[in-house]
């Protein structure tokens, strides 16, 4: 196959779903090509059709969907074939072998009854004529390449025993196992911290170069796209509205939607806690569905506005002084969470994993602390231990002076409305048997808030609108929504109880940049209006800088550095903090240009080597 021949040529791809409301056209006349050794990215908001495009190509779409068009794949075994016309037996020869896929949600993509090692080895045993011993050796090599800690232990671990980031790396190892000709990566680094993300992107790029493998990347992280992609396809409402080279799209976007996507992502240069623009601020759509660029409104404040702003500023200063005099809302002192390592027939404890090892900090009212660090550093464990979702080994957690660890079950249950958590995984944190409206109403009923069901329902609809969802969605079930939409539902449910402390565990990592901007703006508005207090757990340092008053850097269960964002980012003291900052993907235009120049040098070197 010539390098000028596409490994994948998609023509007029269309995907429709039959629903009670009628036909939904998720993908509409999409055409593109991917060449050997090339990385093409598809970007767009949640619901734009990115993931449906990938699933349609692999024939992994729901049975009630109708897929049309052509997808010609240059198979080494079968020759040029239309993926959309292949029978199941032929698909088995292609999927997992010549075409690999990294799915968006590793939590539900891995089988809970098999160990991680068994699941990756199964792919090798199915497609390669090797022994079980050889398969295990290859899996351990793949785990090492994927930078998984303790590969032998991960091999024998079940999915629920490892972190979300580690699950994602297992999925990457599985997709890479048979050295595919094309890798479809659907949000491959969503659950990963910046350092592991950088390694994974480097690994994917390294394999792309060595094997001349094509990559079709689906991502809402435009920094990641700038690092790894050669070309970009921008999708909006099932259509490709703009495409071109990364450098051209990022430095000179033409479509209003593309301009909106680029404008609403926080970067390290974004002013902390400033209101982020959204796509809706940058474009508008008329009755015929024609998109137009929205002209920025020039705002000239009146004298009344100036006076009100001054009064608000003075009030804010007084409130800040008042808060500084109040005792801390939360006091964590020498907190330890150890997990026993059991071995042998009798499951004897042979050691401990020190997930949280002597952590201490204070959190004042209306303050935001960000916890950052690699996957497995102890961030999520610390958050869950604070809320007593995990039992602690030692130390204390005082909430408004009351020891959470010492509360009896009834007191703890009543107190839970004051400290809530938005979990990392929106797929498993919502009950599939309850409608969205019921999921939000349930905690309000349990804690008997708002007086009557009518008032509670009114509040539920208000919360849906606050997080950018339509009131009519209240009657639908979670499975009808994308990952980003489910996360917004989870946020609405947590806010229903008007908590004093909200722990956000990677709460915006699954959201596209525009919805992320909406949610971050919402959280900051709630903080200003209701003196909300946050612990923000995130691997996105730009988001941490934007949201936090203080940042705590965690490494191996300990806080190795802390400080206000400006000082921490400009003058990091710890080597680990410096490594996190160096791994941040391209964000500002200068970084994007540099990243693309590096890619051009690399590609030129490959071409010369091949000649």
N, C-alpha and C positions, 0 to 999 in steps of 0.2 A: 504494500500500500504506500503510495506517495505521500510525502508530508503535506502536499497541496490538496490531498483528498480528505474531506472531513471524516473523523472517526464516528461522528454523529451528525446527521442532517435532519432537522425537524422542520416540517412544512405544514402550515395551517392546522396546528394542533388545537383541538377544541375539546373541552370537558364540561358536560352539563350534569346536574343532579335533579332528580325528580323529588319534590317536596310537597307538603300539603298546601303550601302557598303558591305552588307552580314550579316552573322550570327555572333553575338557577344556573347561569352560565359562569362557571368559575374560571375557565380559560377560554379565550376567544381569539382564534386565528393567530396563534403564536408561531413564528418561524425564526429559526436561528441555526447556526452551525458551530460545532466544536471540533478543533483540529488536534491531531496528536501533539502532545507536549504543551498544549495551551491550557490556561486557566481562565474560565469564563464565569463571571459572577452574575447572579440574578438578585436584584434588590427591590424592595418595595415594602409597603406597610403590611401588617397582619391582615390576611384576607384578600391580598392582591392577586393570589393565584400561584405564588412561587412554589410552595410545597406540593400543591396539586399537580403542577407541571411535572415535577420530578417523579411523583408517585404514578402519574399516568404513563410516563415513559417506561417505568419498570413493571407496568400492569399490576400495581399494588393498590389500586383505587377501589373504593366501595363497589359492591355488585350493582347498586342502583344507579351507577354513573354510566353515561354514554360518552365514549371517547372516539374522536374522529381525527382525520389527518394522517400524516405519515411521519415515521421516525426511523430513518435508515441508519442502521448500525453496521459497521465493517467488522464482522466477527471473524476471528482467526479460524474458528472451527466450522462455522456455517456459511461463511461468505457474507455478502451484503444482504441483510435481512431487515424487514420492517418489524420493529419491536412490537407494534400494536397488533400485528397479525399472527405472532408466534403462539403455538400451542404450549400448554403447561410443561410438557416434557422438554421442548426446545428451550423454554425459558429457564428451566433448571440448569441447563448447560451454560447459560449466559449469566444469570444472576448469581452473585457471590463469587464468580469465577472471572469472567471477562469484564463484568460490570459490578463494581462494589458500591455499597451505599451506606453512609453514616446517617442514621435517623436522628430526628430532632429531639426525641425524648428517650434517653437511655434507660430511664426508670421502667418504662413499659415495654421497651424493645428487647430486654433481656429476660430469659425464662427464669422465674424465681426458684424452680425446683432442681436446676442444674447449676453446678459451680461455673464460675466465669471461665476457667480453663477448659472445661468440657465443651462449652458452647463454641469457643473459638476453634478447638481441636476438631469439632464435628464438621466445620466448614472444610478444613484440610482433608479429612478422611473421606468426605463426599466427593471432592473434586480432584484429589491427588492420590496416586497409588503409593501410599506410604504406610508404615506401621504405626501403631499407637504410640510407641516410644519416640519415633521420629516426629510424630505430630506434637507430642508434648514438648520436645526440645525446641521445635519451631515456634510454638506458642510462647514459651519462656523468652525466646529471642525477640518476638514481637512485643511482649510486655516491656522488655528492657528498652526497645526502640521507642515505645510510647511513654517512656519515663515513668512507669508505674513503680512505686516503692515496693520492695519485698515481692518480686515476681512469683516466687514459689508459693508464698502465702496467698497472694491474690488468685493464683491458679486454683487453689483449694477453697477459696471463699465464695459464698453465695452472694448474689447482687445486693441483698439487703444489708450485708456486712461491710460494704465499702461505701465511700462518699459518692455524691453525685458526679463530681469531677473525675473520680476514678472509674465510675461506670462509663462515662463518655470516652475515656481513653481505652477501655476494653472494647467498646464499639468501634473505635478507630482501628485498633489492632485486628479485629474481626474483618473489617472491610478491606484491610491491606493484606490479609493473609495469603491470597492467591495472586498477588501482584496484578491487579486488573488493568485493562487497557484504558478504562475511563472510571473515574471515581466521582460519584454524585454525593456531595456533602451537604446535608440539610442542617444548617446551623451547627457545624461540628464543634465550635468552641464556646457555645452559649454558657455551658455550666463550668467553664474552666477559668481559673484566675489568670492574670496577665502573663506570668512567667511560664506556666504550663501551656497557655495559649500560644505564646511565642514559639515554644518548642514544638508544639503540634503543627503549627503553620510551617515551621522550618522543616519538620519531618515530611509533611505532605509535599512541600516544594522540592525537597531532596529526592523523594521517590518519583515525583513528576519528571525531574531532570534525568535521573538514572534510567528509568524505564520508559521514557518518552510518553508517560501517562498523561491523559487529558483529565482535567478537573472541571466539574460543573459545581460551583459553589453557590449555595443559597444562604444569604445572610442579611440580617438587619444592621450589623455592625459595619459601618462604612470605613472605619479605621482598618478592620481586618481585610476588607475588600481592597483597600489601597495597598496593603502589604503583599497580597498573594495573587491578585487577578491581573490579567492582561487586558481583558475587555469587560464591559459592564452592560447588562440588559436591565433597564428600569421598567418594572411592571406596575400598572395601576388599573384596578378593576378588571383583571384578567387579560389585559393587553400590554404589549411592549410599547411604551410611549417614547422611549429614547434609548439609543445604544451607541456604543463607541469605545474608544480606548479609555482606560482609566484616567489618564492624565487629562485628556480632553474633557471628559464628563465632570471631573472634580474641579477643574480650574475654569471651565467655561460651559456650564450647563445651559441647555437651550429651553427645555420644557419647564413650565412653572412648577410641576410636581417634583422634578429633580431638584430644582432650586430650594423648594421647601424642605425636602429630606436633608439636604446638606446644611441648611440654616439651623435646624432644630436640635442638632446633636451637641451635647456639652463637650468641650475640650478643656485642656489644662489652662488655656488662656481665657476661658469663659469666666465672667465675674461670678463669684460664689453667691448662691441664693438669689441671683437675679432671675427674673421671669424669662423662661426659654420660649422662643417662637415655636409655633407648630405649623404643620402643613396648611391648616385652615387659615393661618395668618398670611400665607404667601400666595394662595390661589383661591379661585372661586369657580363654581360650575353653574352654568345657566340651565334653563329648563330642558334644553335639548341635549344636555350632557357634555357640552363643549367647555373645556377647561381654559380659563384665562388667568393671567397673572394679576394678582391683586396689588394695586398700587399702595405703597406705604403711606399711612395717614400722618400728616404733619400736625403735631399736637402743640398748641400754644396755651400754656396754663394761664388761667385768670388769676386775679388778685386773691379771690376766695380760695382757689386751689393752692396757691402758695402758702397762705395762712394755715390752711388745713394740714398741708404737708409738714409745716413747721411744728404745729401742735402735735401731730402724730409722731414726729421725730423726738420731741421733748418727752412725750408719754412713753415712747419706746425706751428712752434712756432711763426714765424713772422705773419702768417695769424691769429693765435689766438690773438696775441697782437693787430693786426689791428682791428679785430672784437670787441675786448674789448673797443677800443677807439671810434668805431662807435656808434651812438645812437641805442637803441633797435629796432629790427624789429617790435615788438609788445609790446604795453603797455596797460594792463588792469587795470583800476582803479575803485575800489569800485563798481564792477558790480553786479547788482541785477536783477533777473528774478523771478517775482511773478505770480502765476496762481490763478485766483479767484475761490473760492468755492461757487457754486450757488445752492440754494435750493428753494423749493416751486414752485407753479404754475407759478409765475412770474419770476422765476430764479433770485431771489435777491442774491446779493453777501453777504455772511455771514462770510467770512474770506478769507485768502490767504494761498496757499502752497508756502513757500519760497524755491524754487528749487535751486536758487543761491542767496546767501545772503551776499553781501559785499566782493566779491573776488577781490584781487589785486595781480598782478605779472608782471614781465617783461621777455621777451624772446629775446635773442640776435641772430644775424645772425649765421647760421650754428650750432645752439644749439638745443638739444633735451630735452624737458620737458615731463615727464610722469605724467599723472593724474591717481591716484589710489584711490579706495574706494569702498564701497558696492554699490550694485544696488539701485538706488534711491538717491544716495549721491549728485547728481548734475553734474556728470562728462560730460555726453552727452549733457545735457542742456547748460552747460558752453561752450562746443565746438561749438554747433549750434548758440549760441548767439554771439560768437566772429565773426562768418562768416555772421551774420545777417540773418540766417535762422529762427531765433526766434527774436521777438522784445523784447528789454530790458525794464525793469521798471525804472532803474536808473543806473548811472555810465557811463564810457566811454571806448571805444576800439579804440586805435590809431594804424594804420598799416602804417609804414614808415612815421609817423607823421600826417597821414590823419585820420580823424574821420570816421570810417565805418558807424556809426549810422547816421551821418549827410550827407552821400552821397545821391545825387538824383539817381533815378532808372537807368539812362543811364550810369552815372559814375560808379555806383556799378556793372552794367553788364560788363562793360569793365575791371573793376578791378578784377573780379572774377577769371580770369585766373591765378592771382598771389597767390590766397589762395584757395586751394581745400580741399575736405573732402572725405575720404574713409569711407563709412557708415558701420554700424554694421551688417546689414542684406543684404547679397548678393542676396537673392531671390527677394526682392522687389526693389532693387536699379538699376536693369537692365531692360530695356524695352523688354518685350517678343516678340514684333513685329519687332525688329531690330536684324540683325545678329551681332555677336560679332565684326566683322570688322567695321560695321556701328556705333556701340556703341562707339568705340574708335575714329573713324574718325569724328563723329559729332562735338565734342567740338573744334577740330582743324579747321574745316570749319567755325564754328560760329565766331571764333576769327581770322580767316584768317592767319593761321600759315603755314610756310614751303613753301609758294609760289604757289605750284600747287598740283593738286590731286595726281599726280604721286609721288611727294615727300612725301605727307601726307600718301599715302598707304605704301610707303617704311618704313616710321617711325612707322606706325601701326604694320607692320609685325615684325619690330625690337623690339617693346615693348612687343608683344606676346612672343617672344623668351626670352626676359629679365625676364619675370615672369614665365618661365618654361612651356609655352604652344607652341604647334606646329603651324606653319604658316597656315596649312590647316584648322585649327579651325575657321579661320576668316569667313568662309562661313556658319557656324553653328549658331543655335539660342540658347539662354541661357538655355532653358529647356533641352538641350542635355548634360548639364554638371552637375557635382556634386557641392555641396555647396562650397567645397574648391576651385574648378576650377573657379566657378563664382566670388569668392572673388579675385582671381588673375586677372580676367578680369577687375573687378572694379578698382583694383590698377593700371593696365595698362592704363585705361581710365583717371584716375586722373593724372598720370604722363605725359600724352600726351601734356598737356599745359605747361610743365616745370614750375610748380608753385614755388614761393619763400617760401611759407608756406604750409605744408601739415598736416592736422589734421587727424590722424588715429584713428577712433573710433572702438576699438576692431577688428582691421583689420586682425589680425592673429588668432583670437579665434576660427574660423571655420576651420582652416587648420590643417592637420596632421603635426607631428613633423618635417618630412623631408622637406615638402613644406614650413612650417613655417621658418625653417632654411634658405631656399633659399630666401624667401621674406625679412627676417630680414637682411641677408647679402646684398641683393639688396638695401634696404633702406640705409644701412650704406655706401655702395659703392657710391650711389647717393649723399649722404651727403658729402663724401670726395671729389668726382669729381666735384660737382656742388654747393657746399656750401648750400645744402638743409637744411631747418629748419623744425623741427617736433614738434607737440604736440601729444603725444602718450597716448591715453586713453585705459587703459587695467585693467583687474582684475587679470592678471598673473604677480605676483610680480617678478618672475624670469626673465620674458621678460622685465619688467620695468627696472630692475637692469642692464640687458644686454644692453639696448638701450639708457638709459637716462643719461644726465649730471646732471640733478636735478630731484627730485621726489617731487610732491605736493600731500599730502594726504588730500582727501576731505571727510567730514562727515557732513551730514545734511546741505548741501549747503555752507559750509565754508571750508577754508583751515586750518586744525588744526595742521599741521606740514609740514615742507619742509626742504630739504637738499640734499647734494650729496649722491648717493646710498650707498657708503661704510659706511659713518657715520650713515645714517638713519637705515640701516639694523643691524649694530653692536650695536648701542646705541640709540634705539628709545626713545623719551621723552614723547610721548602722549600715554595714555592707549589704545586709539583706534588703533594706529599704532601697538602697541604690540599685540593686538588681531588679526590684519591682518596677522602678521608674524607667530603667533602660528597656524593659520589655513592653512598655506601652506602645500599641500600634499607632501608625501615622494618624494624626488628627488635624493639625493645621496645614495649610497649603504647602508651606516649605517642606514639612516632613513627608507629605505625599509625593512631592516632586523628587525628593531624595530617594524614597522607597522605589519609585518607578525607574529612576536612573540606575539603581542597583540591579533591578530586574533586567533592564536592557543590556547592561554589561554582562550579566550572567547568560542571557539568551545568545548574545553575540559569541561568547566563549564556547557555548554548546554547539552553535552552528559551525564555527571554525573547526572544532574537534571532530564533528560528524563529516565535514568535507575532507 
